[in-house]
Amino acid sequence: MTKNGKHENSSPAPKTPERKLLCRGLAASPGLAAGKVVLVPGSADAVKITEGDILVTAMTTPDMIPALRKAGAVVTDEGGRTCHAAILSRELGIPCIVGARNATEILAEGQNVVVDATRGVVFQGEERATPSPAAAVEALPAAAPRPDVLSQPTASPAPQSVTATKILINLEGPASVERCSALPADGVGLLRTEFIFSGDIGIHPIYLVRTKQETLFVDKLAEGIAAVASGFSPRPVLMRFSDFRTNDFRKLRGGQDIEPLESNPMLGWRGASRYVSPDYEQGFRLECHAVKKVRDHFGLTNLSVIIPFVRTLREMEQVRAILESEGLVSGPSFKVWLMVEVPSVVLQADQFAGICDGFTIGSNDLTQLILGVDRDSGKLGAMGYFDERHPSVLEAISMTVRAARKAGIPCSICGEGPSVFPDFAEKLVAMGMDSISVNPDALDYTRRIVASAEQKIILDGIRGGV
């Protein structure tokens, strides 16, 4: 003991050194992960990813999906909160930071890092051993979340809210079925088939037609779709026909000799225009055969379809004719929905409502085309240009809902906005949206927002009538 009564060795405990901040970007899918960096300059390099690795790339592509399923976290140079990496990471439940600008230059192959995707930052990790997420949290410097951080509140254990508005979920394919089918969703509002194309098939449909291997495509696609429809039965499943762009199709085996090079694939040969083209119609018919097999052979009649990126009335009529020629005719258990993404559909919504069984609004593309903002631009996204709550976008959505109600068909929406902005979800409910489809991680949160909005409308109606 010293003269003042204290132990001589009672010096203050050493402070944990703050971790070095390496880079930051937009928080696209919240969470924390620690692991080694694997740089993926192109899709061919994605095979290097092993379980728990931090995938770092300029921008992800659909053919990287097998690697994304293994990754502990994703960091990209480019992209906004509605880019491929952001959407898929939220669906898979892995941390993701997009728009980090120069992450591929700053982060080194094999470097141990800590990815804090709730705040959108990457820190230096322990070099001797990869830290556990718990240890990584303790060592992170305290900081207030940035205003551009996209994070969801932790799900409450409170009893499930009951809503008149159906709350559906978006799925990337059969890999998520086991995890998501037990969720209290009212069904699947968007089943993306592109991930079955790239992950389970990997070959261009037209190449398979030319090489007489059509059965391979139909069987693989049908198996993937059936896994989802079976897992959610009897709840409805809305499957979107393929919406790959030409640059995505070129990455499938045989695709380079089939697909044209386009300077702006986002506005090019995609969706309905592809289905009615002589250069892809046979591929679309294979997709139809897969749907028919799921419904007839597997007996899963809870499956209906969505036609994406429709531009003209004639185009939609042609697609319907092809569907009917393949035995896919609208009826009590089979519906043909139209995805509203192009402003021309909004402006002619009354006419389009007469040739489909329902509208589902793709708010990401619709916002992009109305505001003239590249949805993958991290720069514009950070500046606030991409916003589904813009008055012009809200008016387009309202016009679509009104046309649907007038025609007596349902109207849904499947985009990122409702699960990100509570006020946006509230506006959709007030408009009379029949259903809202969100990523699985946002299901409970969105349902609570919708329940609150519905209660407010009811109370306002009661008070207004008093």
Backbone hydrogen bonds, N-H to C=O, Kabsch-Sander energy under -0.5 kcal/mol:
donor,donor_aa,acceptor,acceptor_aa,energy
2,T,6,K,-2.6
5,G,2,T,-1.8
10,S,7,H,-1.4
11,S,9,N,-0.9
19,R,139,A,-0.7
22,L,122,V,-3.0
23,C,122,V,-1.3
25,G,120,G,-2.6
26,L,98,V,-3.4
28,A,26,L,-0.8
28,A,96,C,-2.2
29,S,96,C,-1.8
33,A,115,V,-1.9
35,G,113,V,-2.1
37,V,111,Q,-2.6
38,V,54,I,-2.6
40,V,56,V,-2.9
45,D,42,G,-1.5
46,A,43,S,-1.3
47,V,44,A,-0.7
48,K,45,D,-1.8
49,I,46,A,-1.6
52,G,70,K,-2.8
53,D,50,T,-2.2
54,I,36,K,-2.9
55,L,53,D,-0.8
55,L,73,A,-2.3
56,V,38,V,-2.3
56,V,54,I,-0.5
57,T,75,V,-2.0
64,M,61,T,-2.5
65,I,62,P,-1.5
67,A,64,M,-0.7
68,L,64,M,-2.2
69,R,65,I,-2.1
70,K,66,P,-0.6
70,K,67,A,-0.9
71,A,67,A,-1.6
72,G,53,D,-3.0
73,A,53,D,-1.1
74,V,95,P,-1.9
75,V,55,L,-2.7
76,T,97,I,-2.3
77,D,57,T,-1.5
78,E,58,A,-2.6
79,G,376,D,-1.0
82,T,375,R,-0.6
83,C,80,G,-1.7
87,I,83,C,-2.5
88,L,84,H,-2.4
89,S,85,A,-2.1
90,R,86,A,-2.0
91,E,87,I,-1.8
92,L,88,L,-2.5
93,G,89,S,-1.3
94,I,89,S,-2.1
96,C,29,S,-2.2
97,I,74,V,-2.6
98,V,26,L,-2.3
99,G,78,E,-1.6
100,A,76,T,-2.8
101,R,77,D,-2.6
102,N,100,A,-2.5
105,E,102,N,-1.1
106,I,102,N,-2.3
107,L,103,A,-2.7
110,G,37,V,-3.1
111,Q,108,A,-2.2
113,V,35,G,-2.8
114,V,123,F,-2.5
115,V,33,A,-3.5
116,D,114,V,-0.7
116,D,121,V,-2.8
117,A,31,G,-2.2
117,A,115,V,-0.9
118,T,31,G,-0.5
119,R,116,D,-0.6
120,G,116,D,-1.1
121,V,116,D,-2.2
122,V,23,C,-2.8
123,F,114,V,-2.9
124,Q,20,K,-2.6
125,G,112,N,-3.0
136,A,132,S,-2.6
137,V,133,P,-2.2
138,E,134,A,-1.7
139,A,135,A,-1.4
140,L,136,A,-0.8
140,L,137,V,-1.0
149,V,146,R,-1.8
150,L,27,A,-1.0
151,S,149,V,-0.8
163,T,161,S,-0.5
166,K,434,D,-2.2
168,L,166,K,-0.6
168,L,436,I,-2.6
169,I,187,G,-1.8
170,N,438,V,-2.1
171,L,190,L,-3.0
176,S,173,G,-1.4
177,V,174,P,-1.4
180,C,176,S,-2.4
181,S,177,V,-3.1
183,L,180,C,-1.6
185,A,183,L,-2.1
186,D,167,I,-2.8
188,V,236,P,-2.6
189,G,169,I,-1.5
189,G,187,G,-0.6
190,L,169,I,-1.2
191,L,238,L,-2.1
192,R,171,L,-2.5
192,R,190,L,-0.7
193,T,240,R,-0.8
196,I,193,T,-0.9
197,F,193,T,-2.0
198,S,194,E,-2.3
199,G,195,F,-2.1
200,D,196,I,-1.5
201,I,196,I,-1.6
202,G,197,F,-4.6
204,H,253,R,-2.6
208,L,204,H,-1.8
209,V,205,P,-1.9
210,R,206,I,-2.6
211,T,207,Y,-1.6
212,K,209,V,-1.2
213,Q,208,L,-3.5
216,L,213,Q,-0.8
217,F,213,Q,-1.1
218,V,214,E,-2.4
219,D,215,T,-2.8
220,K,216,L,-2.2
221,L,217,F,-2.7
222,A,218,V,-2.6
223,E,219,D,-2.3
224,G,220,K,-2.0
225,I,221,L,-2.4
226,A,222,A,-2.8
227,A,223,E,-1.8
228,V,224,G,-1.1
229,A,225,I,-2.7
230,S,226,A,-2.9
231,G,227,A,-1.7
232,F,228,V,-1.8
233,S,229,A,-1.0
235,R,232,F,-2.3
237,V,302,N,-2.5
238,L,188,V,-2.4
239,M,237,V,-0.7
239,M,304,S,-2.8
240,R,191,L,-2.4
240,R,238,L,-0.5
241,F,239,M,-0.5
241,F,306,I,-2.2
248,D,245,R,-0.9
249,F,245,R,-2.5
250,R,246,T,-2.2
251,K,248,D,-1.1
252,L,249,F,-1.4
253,R,202,G,-2.5
255,G,252,L,-2.6
257,D,254,G,-0.6
258,I,255,G,-1.4
259,E,255,G,-3.0
262,E,260,P,-0.6
267,L,264,N,-1.7
268,G,265,P,-1.7
270,R,268,G,-1.4
272,A,308,P,-1.8
273,S,270,R,-1.1
273,S,309,F,-0.5
274,R,271,G,-1.3
275,Y,271,G,-1.4
276,V,272,A,-1.8
277,S,274,R,-1.0
280,Y,277,S,-1.9
281,E,277,S,-2.4
283,G,280,Y,-1.0
284,F,280,Y,-2.1
285,R,281,E,-2.3
286,L,282,Q,-1.3
287,E,283,G,-1.5
288,C,284,F,-2.1
289,H,285,R,-2.3
290,A,286,L,-1.9
291,V,287,E,-2.0
292,K,288,C,-2.6
293,K,289,H,-2.3
294,V,290,A,-2.1
295,R,291,V,-2.1
296,D,292,K,-3.2
297,H,293,K,-1.3
298,F,293,K,-1.9
300,L,294,V,-2.2
301,T,299,G,-1.3
303,L,300,L,-1.0
304,S,237,V,-2.6
305,V,335,K,-2.2
306,I,239,M,-2.5
307,I,337,W,-2.5
310,V,339,M,-0.8
316,M,312,T,-1.8
317,E,313,L,-2.4
318,Q,314,R,-2.3
319,V,315,E,-2.2
320,R,316,M,-2.4
321,A,317,E,-1.9
322,I,318,Q,-2.0
323,L,319,V,-2.5
324,E,320,R,-2.5
325,S,321,A,-2.0
326,E,322,I,-1.1
326,E,323,L,-0.7
327,G,324,E,-1.7
328,L,323,L,-2.8
329,V,327,G,-1.1
331,G,334,F,-2.7
334,F,331,G,-0.5
337,W,305,V,-3.1
337,W,335,K,-0.7
338,L,358,G,-2.8
339,M,307,I,-2.7
340,V,338,L,-0.6
340,V,360,T,-2.1
341,E,339,M,-1.0
345,V,342,V,-1.8
346,V,342,V,-1.0
347,L,343,P,-2.4
348,Q,344,S,-1.0
349,A,346,V,-1.5
351,Q,348,Q,-0.7
352,F,348,Q,-2.4
353,A,349,A,-2.3
354,G,351,Q,-1.0
355,I,352,F,-1.8
356,C,353,A,-0.6
357,D,336,V,-3.0
358,G,336,V,-0.6
359,F,410,P,-2.3
360,T,338,L,-2.3
361,I,412,S,-2.8
362,G,340,V,-1.6
362,G,360,T,-0.6
363,S,361,I,-1.3
366,L,362,G,-2.4
367,T,363,S,-2.1
368,Q,364,N,-2.0
369,L,365,D,-2.6
370,I,366,L,-2.2
371,L,367,T,-2.5
372,G,368,Q,-1.0
373,V,368,Q,-1.5
377,S,374,D,-1.9
378,G,376,D,-0.9
381,G,377,S,-2.2
382,A,378,G,-2.4
383,M,379,K,-1.3
384,G,381,G,-1.3
385,Y,380,L,-2.3
387,D,385,Y,-1.0
390,H,387,D,-1.8
393,V,390,H,-0.7
394,L,390,H,-2.5
395,E,391,P,-2.2
396,A,392,S,-1.7
397,I,393,V,-2.3
398,S,394,L,-2.5
399,M,395,E,-2.5
400,T,396,A,-1.8
401,V,397,I,-2.5
402,R,398,S,-2.5
403,A,399,M,-2.0
404,A,400,T,-2.1
405,R,401,V,-2.6
406,K,402,R,-2.2
407,A,403,A,-1.8
408,G,404,A,-1.0
409,I,404,A,-2.4
412,S,359,F,-2.6
413,I,435,S,-1.0
414,C,361,I,-2.7
415,G,437,S,-0.7
419,S,416,E,-0.7
420,V,416,E,-0.6
420,V,417,G,-1.6
421,F,417,G,-2.9
424,F,421,F,-0.6
425,A,421,F,-1.9
426,E,422,P,-2.3
427,K,423,D,-1.7
428,L,424,F,-2.0
429,V,425,A,-1.9
430,A,426,E,-2.2
431,M,427,K,-1.9
432,G,428,L,-1.0
432,G,429,V,-0.7
433,M,428,L,-2.2
434,D,411,C,-1.8
435,S,411,C,-1.2
436,I,166,K,-2.6
437,S,413,I,-3.1
438,V,168,L,-2.2
438,V,436,I,-0.5
442,A,439,N,-2.0
443,L,440,P,-1.5
446,T,442,A,-2.7
447,R,443,L,-2.4
448,R,444,D,-2.1
449,I,445,Y,-1.8
450,V,446,T,-2.7
451,A,447,R,-2.7
452,S,448,R,-2.2
453,A,449,I,-2.3
454,E,450,V,-2.7
455,Q,451,A,-2.2
456,K,452,S,-2.0
457,I,453,A,-2.1
458,I,454,E,-2.3
459,L,455,Q,-2.6
460,D,456,K,-2.8
461,G,457,I,-2.1
462,I,458,I,-2.3
463,R,459,L,-3.0
464,G,460,D,-2.2
465,G,461,G,-1.3
466,V,462,I,-0.7
466,V,463,R,-0.6
